[in-house]
C-alpha cells in the first residue's frame, strides 16, 4: 500500500500506509453494549468520575492511539414501547443518562501528551457565537488537541426538549449547518489578525488596536456582528470531524469535514461511500489527501480465535434485550414492541422494517440466509451496536483491518468497546503488536504535543483549499468588513474582496 494519504508516520517503515486508530467512547454507562455495564470487567458505571476518564486517556496515549472520539446525543431513545417512553433504556443504561463530553477534554489533555480529543457537539440547538467561544476555549486549554465532531441531531426527543414541537426537516438542518459553519469560520479565522495579540508588558498593550474586526454576518438563518470573543487558539478552527451518513451529510462532510466517520458492514459495500466523499471534496476544490475517512468497527480480540469467540459469548450473557431494542428504536425510528419474538423481519408487512433488516441480512457477513428476529437483532446490537464486527485472534483481526483499508479505501477506524476497562486493553495487548509487526501502525509519534490538525494532515491551520480558509484575515489587510450574505451589500463593507 503506497503511503499517499497517511498522516504523520512516527516510526512507520517507508512504503506502508499508516492506519489511524481512534477509541470510540461516550460519556454514559451504556454506549454500544446495553446491559454490559454490569459485566465483572466493566466499570462504565463510574463514567461520572474524572479518574475513570483520565485512566483511559493515559492508557490510550501511552499506546499511541491517535484520538479519543467521544459520541453524544441530546435526547433519550424513547421510540421503543413509545411514544416518549424512556423506561426500556433505564436498567440497561442504554445511552441514558448521558453527560456532556466537552467538559472532559481540559482534564484529559492535562494528563496526556499526544492524544487528540474528538468531541461531538450539535449545532442545531446552540447559537454559533456561543459554540465558537466554547470550542475555542477548549482548544486553548488542550493546547490545540481538540477536534469537533459536527452533528445536526436527529432525535425527536432532543427537538422537543429544546423547545421545538418537531424536528427541523433533515435537508434544512444541513442548509442551516452550511451557514452556521460560515459564521464560525468568520469568527475563528477572520476576527483577529495574525500577530495582533502581543501582550506587551512594557507598552501595556495586550491586543493591537487595529488587530480585531467585526464580521458583520447577516444571512438567512443567522445575524452575527462579531467579533469573536476569544483570542486565536492554537488551531483557530478546531480540527473538523463529521459523521453524517445521508446524501446531504456526505455532501456537507465532503465540503467541510477533515475526518469523516462513516458506517458500513463490509469493505466492498463501503467503498462507494468513501469514493463519493472524496469526489465531493475534489469538486469543492479540496485536496482529497486533506480528508481522512474512518469507519466504525467493534473488535473482540484475544490470544486465539477460539478465545475471542468465547469472550463474545460471555459478553452476550450480560446483554439487555430491552436496552438493545431501545437503541434500535432510537437509531431507526422503528418500534418493534408490537411484533412477535420469532417473526422474521426480512418478510415483515412493514416496508420500513423490511428495508432496514434486509440491509442487515445482505451485508452482515454470515447472515445472508438466516432469519432476522428480535433475538438476532438484540444479539447483533448488544456487542457493538450497528457497527461492523470483527471477532478473532491477532492475525484474524489484523487481516480484516488490512482488508478494509485495501478494499474500501478508508484511512482508519473508530474502535468501540464492549467493556471499559477491557476492550481497549485487549486491543493494546493483542492487536497493536501485530499491526506494528506488519508496519501499519505507529510505534511512536513524530512530534510531541502536536495539534489535532497536525497529527491528521500535517498543519496547524486550515489548509488553503478548505472553504474556511477564504475567511482568513490575510497579512497586510486593513480592517475591512464582510459583505452581507443575503444578496445585498453591507453599507459598512469596504471591499467585496474580503469574503
PADRENRO-80603 format. One line per 4 residues: number of its first residue (from 1); their letters; for each residue x negated, y, z of C-alpha. Coordinates in pm, whole numbers. Layout:
REM residues N
NUM> a> X Y Z | ...
***
This chain:
REM residues 499
1> xxxx> 0 0 0 | -161 325 -108 | -173 591 161 | 15 856 -37
5> xxxx> 278 960 213 | 136 881 557 | 86 1140 831 | -241 1178 1018
9> xxxx> -406 839 1038 | -610 819 1361 | -822 507 1325 | -630 351 1035
13> xxxx> -855 197 765 | -855 377 433 | -608 245 178 | -347 142 433
17> xxxx> -18 325 483 | 43 400 847 | 378 302 994 | 545 568 1208
21> xxxx> 693 426 1528 | 940 618 1746 | 1106 491 2062 | 1484 539 2027
25> xxxx> 1649 616 2362 | 1942 802 2516 | 1999 976 2849 | 2262 722 2958
29> xxxx> 2279 379 3123 | 2404 201 2810 | 2266 322 2478 | 2292 37 2223
33> xxxx> 2330 -254 2464 | 2662 -223 2652 | 2654 -406 2983 | 2279 -468 2976
37> xxxx> 2223 -203 3244 | 2275 -488 3494 | 2009 -718 3343 | 1742 -800 3607
41> xxxx> 1469 -650 3394 | 1658 -330 3316 | 1653 -2 3506 | 1859 225 3282
45> xxxx> 2092 285 3577 | 1803 503 3700 | 1835 735 3400 | 1921 1023 3638
49> xxxx> 1575 1013 3797 | 1291 1200 3635 | 1043 928 3732 | 1232 682 3507
53> xxxx> 1160 908 3211 | 805 1012 3299 | 706 646 3338 | 847 565 2995
57> xxxx> 687 870 2831 | 344 784 2973 | 380 423 2858 | 463 531 2502
61> xxxx> 193 800 2497 | -77 556 2605 | 37 309 2337 | 18 581 2068
65> xxxx> 385 580 1973 | 450 885 1758 | 764 1009 1929 | 1041 951 2176
69> xxxx> 1361 1010 1980 | 1647 1096 2220 | 2002 1048 2093 | 2300 1238 2226
73> xxxx> 2677 1259 2197 | 2910 1532 2319 | 3221 1328 2393 | 3321 981 2513
77> xxxx> 3410 692 2286 | 3783 679 2350 | 3934 513 2042 | 3947 151 2164
81> xxxx> 4272 91 2356 | 4336 461 2297 | 4426 724 2236 | 4181 912 2458
85> xxxx> 4108 607 2673 | 3760 609 2831 | 3817 312 3064 | 3660 44 2834
89> xxxx> 3332 238 2842 | 3309 277 3218 | 3199 -57 3360 | 2954 -119 3075
93> xxxx> 2809 233 3080 | 2857 233 2702 | 2726 583 2631 | 2922 705 2931
97> xxxx> 2809 906 3119 | 2551 1095 2909 | 2316 1365 3038 | 2177 1650 2827
101> xxxx> 1847 1535 2670 | 1677 1872 2621 | 1604 1926 2991 | 1382 1618 2995
105> xxxx> 1127 1749 2749 | 921 2001 2952 | 870 1750 3233 | 778 1469 2992
109> xxxx> 543 1693 2798 | 367 1785 3122 | 270 1422 3191 | 171 1324 2835
113> xxxx> -86 1441 2583 | 33 1347 2236 | 385 1205 2238 | 638 1403 2033
117> xxxx> 992 1452 2165 | 1276 1445 1915 | 1588 1583 2082 | 1940 1561 1941
121> xxxx> 2137 1886 1966 | 2462 1957 1784 | 2510 2287 1605 | 2889 2258 1582
125> xxxx> 2973 2380 1931 | 2693 2627 2006 | 2612 2964 1851 | 2284 2982 1658
129> xxxx> 2140 3270 1861 | 2173 3068 2183 | 2042 2741 2043 | 1746 2918 1879
133> xxxx> 1648 3056 2218 | 1675 2720 2397 | 1474 2532 2134 | 1203 2799 2117
137> xxxx> 1171 2791 2494 | 1117 2415 2494 | 877 2437 2201 | 670 2673 2416
141> xxxx> 687 2454 2726 | 596 2139 2530 | 313 2324 2350 | 469 2253 2013
145> xxxx> 559 1887 2063 | 932 1942 2007 | 1137 1806 1719 | 1505 1891 1682
149> xxxx> 1741 1624 1551 | 2010 1828 1372 | 2362 1684 1400 | 2707 1829 1335
153> xxxx> 2901 1596 1573 | 3179 1362 1462 | 3391 1266 1763 | 3747 1389 1812
157> xxxx> 3685 1378 2187 | 3398 1624 2151 | 3611 1861 1942 | 3894 1856 2197
161> xxxx> 3659 1921 2487 | 3504 2216 2306 | 3836 2391 2257 | 3945 2262 1916
165> xxxx> 4270 2081 1851 | 4099 1872 1585 | 3759 1827 1425 | 3633 2071 1167
169> xxxx> 3654 1883 833 | 3341 1686 754 | 3216 1876 450 | 3295 2211 609
173> xxxx> 3082 2115 909 | 2790 2079 669 | 2871 2406 493 | 2857 2573 834
177> xxxx> 2533 2388 908 | 2361 2528 597 | 2436 2884 703 | 2351 2802 1064
181> xxxx> 2002 2692 957 | 1962 3009 753 | 2029 3214 1067 | 1780 3007 1265
185> xxxx> 1510 3044 1001 | 1557 3420 1005 | 1533 3429 1384 | 1238 3190 1412
189> xxxx> 1038 3284 1104 | 1134 3645 1037 | 1187 3828 1367 | 823 3857 1475
193> xxxx> 527 3949 1257 | 231 3716 1296 | -10 3861 1549 | 239 4112 1686
197> xxxx> 225 3966 2039 | -113 4099 2155 | -72 4104 2538 | -349 4364 2560
201> xxxx> -409 4446 2926 | -633 4744 2854 | -380 4926 2635 | -83 4795 2828
205> xxxx> 84 4673 2505 | 245 4331 2508 | 412 4343 2163 | 320 4595 1895
209> xxxx> 599 4845 1828 | 621 4755 1459 | 598 4381 1523 | 965 4294 1573
213> xxxx> 1261 4344 1341 | 1631 4266 1331 | 1755 4001 1092 | 2099 4156 1027
217> xxxx> 2257 3832 912 | 2618 3861 802 | 2768 3561 630 | 3087 3360 601
221> xxxx> 3055 3195 941 | 2806 3400 1143 | 2710 3758 1209 | 2381 3786 1398
225> xxxx> 2186 4113 1409 | 1888 3969 1597 | 1603 3990 1660 | 1504 3659 1818
229> xxxx> 1472 3696 2194 | 1178 3455 2234 | 830 3527 2108 | 698 3288 1841
233> xxxx> 647 2936 1972 | 365 2708 1851 | 570 2583 1555 | 811 2878 1531
237> xxxx> 1063 2643 1372 | 1062 2314 1566 | 994 2009 1353 | 1328 1915 1194
241> xxxx> 1478 1567 1223 | 1814 1493 1062 | 2040 1190 1091 | 2335 1241 857
245> xxxx> 2440 927 668 | 2711 1062 435 | 2657 1216 92 | 2686 1562 248
249> xxxx> 2449 1454 525 | 2191 1325 279 | 2213 1649 79 | 2163 1851 395
253> xxxx> 1871 1633 503 | 1705 1646 163 | 1711 2025 178 | 1628 2095 543
257> xxxx> 1502 1777 711 | 1137 1695 761 | 1204 1349 904 | 1529 1171 817
261> xxxx> 1677 898 1037 | 1885 651 834 | 2064 321 894 | 2069 5 687
265> xxxx> 2081 -371 729 | 1840 -477 454 | 1543 -309 288 | 1692 -375 -53
269> xxxx> 2018 -204 41 | 1837 90 199 | 1617 168 -99 | 1890 367 -272
273> xxxx> 1937 595 29 | 1563 658 54 | 1535 735 -317 | 1836 965 -303
277> xxxx> 1696 1169 -15 | 1361 1210 -189 | 1538 1302 -515 | 1734 1576 -339
281> xxxx> 1415 1707 -177 | 1250 1724 -519 | 1550 1905 -667 | 1523 2157 -382
285> xxxx> 1166 2227 -488 | 1012 2035 -199 | 714 1802 -200 | 853 1456 -107
289> xxxx> 535 1395 96 | 663 1663 334 | 961 1445 424 | 942 1122 623
293> xxxx> 1224 865 620 | 1274 643 925 | 1517 355 966 | 1669 240 1294
297> xxxx> 1579 -116 1390 | 1612 -324 1704 | 1322 -558 1773 | 1339 -851 2016
301> xxxx> 989 -993 2033 | 798 -1246 2242 | 489 -1464 2201 | 673 -1703 1965
305> xxxx> 988 -1710 1755 | 1141 -1961 1995 | 1078 -1743 2299 | 1218 -1438 2123
309> xxxx> 1540 -1621 2032 | 1572 -1746 2389 | 1532 -1386 2507 | 1815 -1277 2279
313> xxxx> 2042 -1548 2419 | 1957 -1434 2770 | 2049 -1075 2681 | 2387 -1185 2546
317> xxxx> 2480 -1333 2884 | 2491 -976 3021 | 2679 -817 2730 | 3009 -642 2797
321> xxxx> 3282 -717 2542 | 3492 -412 2624 | 3190 -183 2604 | 3090 -322 2264
325> xxxx> 3440 -271 2126 | 3446 81 2271 | 3124 160 2083 | 3266 8 1765
329> xxxx> 3576 224 1800 | 3373 538 1852 | 3142 472 1560 | 3410 365 1311
333> xxxx> 3732 524 1439 | 3893 178 1438 | 4078 39 1743 | 4052 -342 1742
337> xxxx> 4261 -390 2057 | 4574 -491 1866 | 4401 -772 1674 | 4370 -1131 1793
341> xxxx> 4037 -1262 1916 | 3998 -1518 1636 | 4106 -1306 1339 | 3854 -1293 1055
345> xxxx> 3834 -924 974 | 3693 -993 629 | 4054 -1067 535 | 4227 -807 752
349> xxxx> 4551 -642 642 | 4388 -309 725 | 4184 -187 425 | 3967 25 656
353> xxxx> 3881 -262 890 | 3825 -497 599 | 3593 -249 427 | 3382 -197 740
357> xxxx> 3346 -567 817 | 3283 -667 457 | 2985 -432 463 | 2858 -628 764
361> xxxx> 2918 -968 602 | 2749 -864 279 | 2442 -703 436 | 2369 -864 774
365> xxxx> 2123 -1146 698 | 2256 -1495 766 | 2623 -1399 800 | 2733 -1388 437
369> xxxx> 2971 -1683 472 | 3053 -1661 841 | 3378 -1524 985 | 3360 -1178 1146
373> xxxx> 3582 -1199 1452 | 3586 -981 1762 | 3335 -1222 1917 | 3089 -1179 1630
377> xxxx> 3128 -801 1634 | 3067 -794 2010 | 2763 -1019 1974 | 2619 -806 1695
381> xxxx> 2670 -470 1867 | 2558 -586 2212 | 2194 -626 2111 | 2115 -306 1926
385> xxxx> 2440 -151 1806 | 2490 -125 1431 | 2118 -116 1357 | 1927 -387 1172
389> xxxx> 1777 -651 1400 | 1452 -845 1394 | 1401 -1134 1638 | 1077 -1328 1649
393> xxxx> 713 -1354 1740 | 443 -1105 1635 | 390 -1247 1286 | 763 -1269 1208
397> xxxx> 836 -915 1322 | 530 -760 1159 | 608 -937 831 | 961 -796 837
401> xxxx> 846 -441 912 | 595 -456 628 | 870 -587 401 | 1089 -290 495
405> xxxx> 811 -45 409 | 726 -216 82 | 1080 -264 -48 | 1280 27 96
409> xxxx> 1006 292 86 | 1066 408 445 | 778 563 635 | 855 410 972
413> xxxx> 1106 305 1232 | 1312 423 1526 | 1285 122 1757 | 1574 83 2000
417> xxxx> 1563 -106 2329 | 1783 -370 2485 | 1633 -333 2831 | 1424 -44 2959
421> xxxx> 1181 -135 3103 | 1139 -445 2891 | 1179 -392 2520 | 907 -130 2474
425> xxxx> 664 -324 2695 | 724 -629 2474 | 663 -426 2159 | 340 -288 2304
429> xxxx> 219 -630 2419 | 315 -844 2120 | 377 -623 1814 | 131 -336 1823
433> xxxx> -182 -557 1834 | -59 -741 1526 | 19 -418 1340 | -324 -283 1429
437> xxxx> -489 -609 1319 | -324 -554 980 | -441 -192 978 | -93 -38 956
441> xxxx> -51 127 1296 | -282 379 1453 | -518 282 1736 | -564 645 1835
445> xxxx> -479 1000 1735 | -677 1226 1509 | -611 1540 1709 | -529 1562 2079
449> xxxx> -224 1770 2165 | -115 1822 1803 | 222 1981 1735 | 510 1768 1613
453> xxxx> 483 1901 1260 | 107 1849 1255 | 149 1486 1360 | 405 1410 1091
457> xxxx> 299 1624 794 | -31 1788 887 | 58 2154 954 | 192 2357 1246
461> xxxx> 421 2584 1043 | 687 2510 786 | 520 2431 451 | 573 2686 178
465> xxxx> 801 2452 -18 | 1051 2430 269 | 1359 2654 230 | 1298 2809 572
469> xxxx> 963 2947 458 | 1119 3218 243 | 1227 3393 562 | 874 3427 697
473> xxxx> 753 3779 770 | 450 3782 547 | 135 3974 626 | 137 4334 501
477> xxxx> 515 4373 505 | 665 4673 678 | 980 4638 886 | 1241 4565 620
481> xxxx> 1590 4442 694 | 1758 4138 547 | 2023 4157 279 | 2374 4062 383
485> xxxx> 2479 3713 276 | 2840 3785 176 | 2762 3925 -167 | 2732 4290 -63
489> xxxx> 2422 4489 19 | 2328 4570 373 | 2306 4952 393 | 2010 4909 627
493> xxxx> 1820 4690 385 | 1511 4848 239 | 1436 4574 -10 | 1606 4269 -156
497> xxx> 1267 4105 -182 | 1262 4024 186 | 1521 3746 163
***
